[in-house]
Amino acid sequence: MHIVPIASGKGGVGKSLVAANLSIALAEAGRRVILADLDLGASNLHVILGIPSTGRGVGTWLSTSGAEFSDIVLSSDYPNLRFIPGDAEIPGLANITAPQKHRLIRKLLALDADYLVLDLGAGTGANILDFFLTATQGIVVTAPALTATLNAYLFLKNAIFRLMWTTFKKGSAAYAVLEGLRKDGSSLQKAYVPAILDQVGRADPESRAAFEAKAAQFRPRLVMNMLEDPKDAEKAQKIRKSSLQYLNLDVEHLGILYRDDLQDIALGSRIPILRYKPQAVLSQAIYRMADKLLSCEDAAEEPLSDAYLDETYQTAEMEAEIDYSAKVEYIEDLLHSGSLTPGDLVETVKSQQFEIGQLRKENQFLKSKLVKAFSQGFKG
């Protein structure tokens, strides 16, 4: 069973959109897929899928003594796709205990399917990171906005440190190194993985070797969502560069998705975009990602070469150009057919200009904070 955890460092970047529609695309390809809503505390994946709430899900299973896990693995209207709801209405579900988490992971890993897709919550909580680390090739969804790319990197950073904490045994010299850094928060914030591993290697070579063996199998993938312009695709390179430099981690690029108002219409209709309009640029991009996953099924455990990883970023930037041309052609067709009036186009442009203005203000605010932080550090 291929496990595909899907996470994001920041909410609102389309993580659940990717999880739901990618699951449908894999199911349409003939794979047996189970999609689990593990955005515990804010589960709403059933809305995107158009599945009515049944009152059963992860929450009821965890809180009901003797409940059978198989009872919450529900059939769906999509062939080959089953669904596990989350049940956000149960208080405290976002903060399940460690025994509950391990019990849930055991049940999930015992399921019979070709693909298990996990829609995780946003952020870097310990439970989210542990669900993400149940697989070696989870997907991190982000967007071109500065805050989103920064949070994508921070998610990867927290995942690497979580992998360290779970690898180094309590009482070991390696664990003591991490504990020392943790107690001095500023040191942990500034430290980067290669330097920490050097320190661990001097104190505890066996623990360093154990971590590096696990880290070599950790190969997360990136999805850049909500593009407005082909140049937005280039921002993924910044995440990759930071991950390589500070985390000693290279990240594969799975693909790009443009912002599309059709997705809002599809969501309002409770129909996944793949069903609402399968020929839309957004839908075709998701099918493209599914094809990439399917094409490397047999090579899932093989190491990824630098040349291959470079190629995934080049391909994503090429896809951004192609999809942008397709979007422009689609708008031109609507104008010529009369389905889209010049007034509609003007309103769309105005709306996008407003969003760009807001992003610029946000960017300026963050830059001023960085300048202030650097100047204070320099004075200190």
C-alpha positions in Angstrom: 0.0 0.0 0.0 1.3 3.4 -1.0 0.8 5.9 1.8 0.4 9.6 0.7 0.2 12.0 3.6 -0.7 15.5 2.4 0.2 18.5 4.7 0.8 22.2 4.7 2.7 24.6 6.9 -0.1 27.1 6.6 -3.9 26.9 6.2 -5.8 28.1 3.2 -3.3 26.9 0.5 -5.6 24.2 -0.9 -4.3 21.1 0.9 -7.7 19.4 1.0 -8.4 20.3 -2.6 -5.3 18.4 -3.6 -6.1 15.4 -1.3 -9.7 15.0 -2.5 -9.1 15.4 -6.2 -5.8 13.5 -6.3 -7.6 10.5 -4.6 -10.3 10.6 -7.2 -7.8 10.7 -10.0 -5.9 7.7 -8.6 -9.3 5.8 -8.2 -10.2 6.6 -11.8 -6.9 5.1 -12.8 -8.2 1.8 -11.4 -6.4 1.9 -8.0 -8.2 1.0 -4.8 -7.9 4.2 -2.8 -8.8 5.1 0.8 -8.9 8.8 1.7 -8.8 9.6 5.4 -9.7 13.0 6.9 -7.0 13.5 9.6 -7.4 17.3 9.8 -8.6 16.5 13.3 -10.5 19.4 14.9 -11.3 21.0 11.5 -12.4 18.1 9.3 -14.5 19.2 6.3 -13.2 16.9 3.5 -16.7 15.4 3.2 -17.9 18.8 1.9 -15.4 18.8 -0.9 -16.3 15.3 -1.8 -20.1 16.0 -1.6 -20.6 13.2 0.9 -23.3 13.8 3.6 -22.2 13.6 7.2 -23.1 10.2 8.7 -22.2 11.0 12.3 -19.4 8.4 12.1 -15.7 9.0 11.8 -12.4 9.0 13.5 -13.8 11.0 16.5 -16.6 8.5 17.2 -14.3 5.6 16.8 -11.8 7.0 19.3 -14.5 8.0 21.8 -16.7 4.9 21.6 -15.6 1.8 23.5 -15.6 -1.3 21.4 -16.3 0.5 18.1 -15.0 -1.3 15.0 -12.7 0.7 12.8 -14.2 -0.9 9.7 -17.5 0.8 10.5 -15.9 4.2 9.7 -14.4 3.2 6.3 -17.2 4.3 4.1 -18.1 3.7 0.5 -18.4 6.7 -1.8 -20.1 7.6 -5.1 -16.7 7.4 -6.8 -15.6 3.9 -8.0 -12.6 2.5 -6.2 -12.7 5.3 -3.5 -13.5 4.8 0.1 -13.5 7.6 2.7 -12.8 7.9 6.5 -14.4 11.0 7.9 -12.8 13.0 10.7 -15.7 14.2 12.9 -14.6 17.7 13.8 -17.7 18.3 16.0 -16.2 16.2 18.9 -14.4 18.6 21.3 -10.7 17.9 21.8 -10.2 15.8 18.7 -7.4 18.0 17.5 -5.3 17.1 20.5 -5.6 13.3 20.7 -3.3 11.5 23.1 -0.2 9.6 22.1 -1.9 6.2 22.7 -4.9 7.2 20.6 -2.5 8.4 17.8 -0.5 5.1 17.8 -3.8 3.1 17.8 -5.1 5.1 14.9 -1.9 4.7 12.9 -1.9 0.9 13.4 -5.4 0.7 12.1 -4.6 2.9 9.1 -1.5 0.9 8.2 -3.5 -2.4 8.4 -6.1 -1.2 5.7 -6.3 -3.1 2.4 -5.9 -0.6 -0.5 -3.4 0.4 -3.2 -3.3 4.0 -1.9 -4.0 5.5 1.5 -4.2 9.3 1.2 -4.1 11.2 4.5 -5.4 14.8 4.5 -3.6 16.2 7.5 -4.2 19.4 9.5 -2.2 22.6 8.7 0.8 23.5 11.0 3.5 21.6 12.7 1.9 19.9 15.7 3.5 16.7 16.9 0.5 14.6 15.8 0.5 16.1 12.3 4.3 15.5 11.9 3.9 11.9 13.1 1.1 11.2 10.6 3.3 12.8 7.9 6.2 10.6 8.8 4.3 7.4 8.4 5.4 7.5 4.8 8.7 8.5 3.2 7.2 10.5 0.3 4.5 12.8 1.8 3.3 15.9 -0.1 3.7 19.4 1.2 1.2 21.9 -0.4 2.1 25.5 -0.5 1.4 28.7 -2.5 3.6 31.6 -3.9 2.8 34.0 -1.1 5.9 34.7 1.1 4.2 33.5 4.3 3.1 30.2 2.6 6.6 29.4 1.2 8.2 30.3 4.6 5.7 28.0 6.4 6.4 25.2 3.9 10.1 25.3 4.7 9.3 25.5 8.5 7.1 22.4 8.1 10.0 20.5 6.5 12.3 21.8 9.2 10.0 20.6 12.0 9.6 17.2 10.2 13.4 16.7 10.2 13.7 17.6 13.9 10.8 15.4 14.7 12.6 12.6 12.9 15.6 13.3 15.1 13.6 13.2 18.3 12.0 9.9 17.5 15.3 8.4 16.3 17.6 9.4 19.2 16.9 7.2 22.3 16.2 8.9 25.6 19.3 8.9 27.7 21.7 8.8 24.7 24.4 11.4 24.1 22.6 12.4 20.9 19.3 13.0 22.8 21.3 15.1 25.3 22.6 17.3 22.4 19.0 18.0 21.2 17.9 18.6 24.8 20.6 21.2 25.2 19.6 23.0 22.1 15.9 22.8 23.0 16.5 24.4 26.4 18.2 27.3 24.6 15.4 28.2 22.2 17.5 30.7 20.2 20.2 28.1 19.6 17.7 25.7 18.2 16.2 28.3 16.0 19.5 29.3 14.5 21.1 25.9 14.3 21.0 24.0 11.1 21.0 20.2 10.6 24.5 19.6 9.2 26.1 21.4 12.2 23.9 19.5 14.7 24.8 16.2 13.0 28.5 17.1 13.4 27.9 17.7 17.1 25.9 14.5 17.4 28.5 12.5 15.5 31.3 13.5 17.9 29.2 12.5 20.9 27.2 9.5 19.6 28.3 8.1 16.1 25.8 5.3 16.3 22.8 7.6 16.7 24.0 9.8 13.9 24.2 6.8 11.6 20.7 5.7 12.6 19.3 9.1 11.8 21.1 9.4 8.5 19.7 6.0 7.5 16.2 7.2 8.2 16.8 10.7 6.6 18.0 9.1 3.4 14.6 7.5 3.0 12.7 10.7 3.7 11.9 12.2 0.3 9.0 14.7 0.6 7.3 16.2 -2.5 6.2 19.7 -3.1 3.0 21.0 -4.7 2.9 24.8 -5.6 -0.8 25.8 -5.6 -2.6 29.0 -6.4 -0.3 30.3 -9.1 -1.3 33.5 -10.9 1.7 33.8 -13.2 4.3 31.4 -14.6 7.0 33.2 -12.6 5.3 32.0 -9.4 6.6 28.5 -10.1 10.1 29.7 -9.5 9.4 30.3 -5.8 9.6 26.6 -5.2 13.3 26.8 -5.9 13.7 29.0 -2.7 12.2 26.3 -0.6 14.4 23.7 -2.2 17.6 25.9 -1.7 16.8 26.5 2.0 16.0 22.9 2.6 19.3 21.8 1.0 21.4 24.4 2.9 19.9 24.3 6.3 18.2 20.8 6.6 20.5 18.7 4.3 17.3 17.7 2.6 16.4 17.8 -1.1 12.7 18.0 -2.1 11.0 16.7 -5.2 8.6 18.9 -7.1 5.4 17.1 -7.9 3.7 19.9 -9.8 1.9 23.2 -10.0 -1.8 24.3 -9.8 -3.2 27.7 -11.0 -5.8 29.6 -9.0 -9.2 28.9 -10.6 -12.5 30.5 -9.7 -14.2 27.3 -11.0 -12.9 25.6 -7.8 -15.0 27.9 -5.7 -18.0 27.2 -7.8 -17.4 23.5 -7.6 -16.9 23.7 -3.8 -20.2 25.6 -3.5 -21.9 22.9 -5.4 -20.2 20.2 -3.3 -18.7 18.6 -6.4 -14.9 18.0 -6.7 -13.4 20.0 -9.6 -12.4 16.7 -11.3 -16.1 15.9 -11.6 -17.4 19.5 -12.0 -15.1 20.2 -15.0 -12.6 17.5 -15.8 -11.2 19.4 -18.8 -10.4 22.5 -16.7 -6.7 23.5 -16.5 -6.8 22.8 -12.7 -8.3 19.3 -13.2 -5.8 18.4 -15.9 -2.9 19.5 -13.6 -4.2 17.1 -10.9 -4.4 14.3 -13.4 -0.9 15.1 -14.3 0.2 14.7 -10.7 -1.6 11.4 -10.4 0.2 10.2 -13.5 3.5 11.0 -11.9 2.6 9.0 -8.8 1.5 6.1 -10.8 4.6 6.2 -13.0 7.0 5.7 -10.1 5.0 3.1 -8.2 7.6 0.4 -8.8 10.5 2.7 -8.1 9.2 4.1 -4.8 12.1 2.8 -2.7 14.9 3.7 -5.2 17.2 6.7 -4.3 16.5 9.9 -6.3 19.4 11.3 -8.2 20.2 15.0 -8.2 19.6 15.1 -12.0 16.1 13.6 -11.5 15.3 16.2 -8.7 16.6 19.0 -10.9 14.3 17.8 -13.7 11.2 17.9 -11.5 11.7 21.6 -11.0 12.4 22.3 -14.6 9.3 20.3 -15.6 7.2 22.2 -13.1 8.3 25.6 -14.5 7.5 24.3 -18.0 4.1 23.1 -16.9 3.5 26.6 -15.4 4.1 28.1 -18.9 1.9 25.6 -20.7 -1.0 25.9 -18.2 -0.9 29.7 -18.3 -1.2 29.6 -22.1 -4.1 27.2 -21.8 -5.8 29.6 -19.3 -5.4 32.6 -21.6 -6.8 30.6 -24.6 -9.8 29.6 -22.5 -10.5 33.2 -21.5 -10.2 34.3 -25.2 -12.7 31.6 -26.2 -15.1 32.8 -23.5 -14.8 36.3 -24.8 -15.4 35.3 -28.4 -18.4 33.1 -27.5 -20.0 35.8 -25.4 -20.0 33.7 -22.2 -17.6 36.2 -20.6 -18.3 39.9 -21.1 -15.5 42.5 -21.1 -17.1 43.8 -17.9 -16.6 40.4 -16.2 -13.0 40.4 -17.3 -12.4 43.9 -15.9 -13.9 42.9 -12.6 -11.7 39.8 -12.5 -8.6 42.0 -13.2 -9.6 44.5 -10.5 -10.0 41.6 -8.0 -6.6 40.2 -8.8 -5.0 43.7 -8.6 -6.5 44.1 -5.1 -5.1 40.7 -4.0 -1.7 41.6 -5.4 -1.8 44.9 -3.5 -2.6 43.0 -0.3 0.3 40.6 -0.9 2.7 43.5 -1.5 1.7 45.1 1.8 2.2 41.8 3.6 5.6 41.4 1.9 6.6 44.9 2.9 5.6 44.3 6.5 7.6 41.0 6.6 10.6 42.7 5.1 10.5 45.5 7.7 10.4 42.9 10.5 13.3 41.1 9.0 15.4 44.3 8.7 14.5 45.2 12.3 15.5 41.7 13.5 18.8 41.8 11.6 19.7 45.3 12.9 18.9 44.3 16.5 21.1 41.1 16.1 23.9 43.2 14.6 23.8 45.7 17.5 23.8 42.8 20.0 
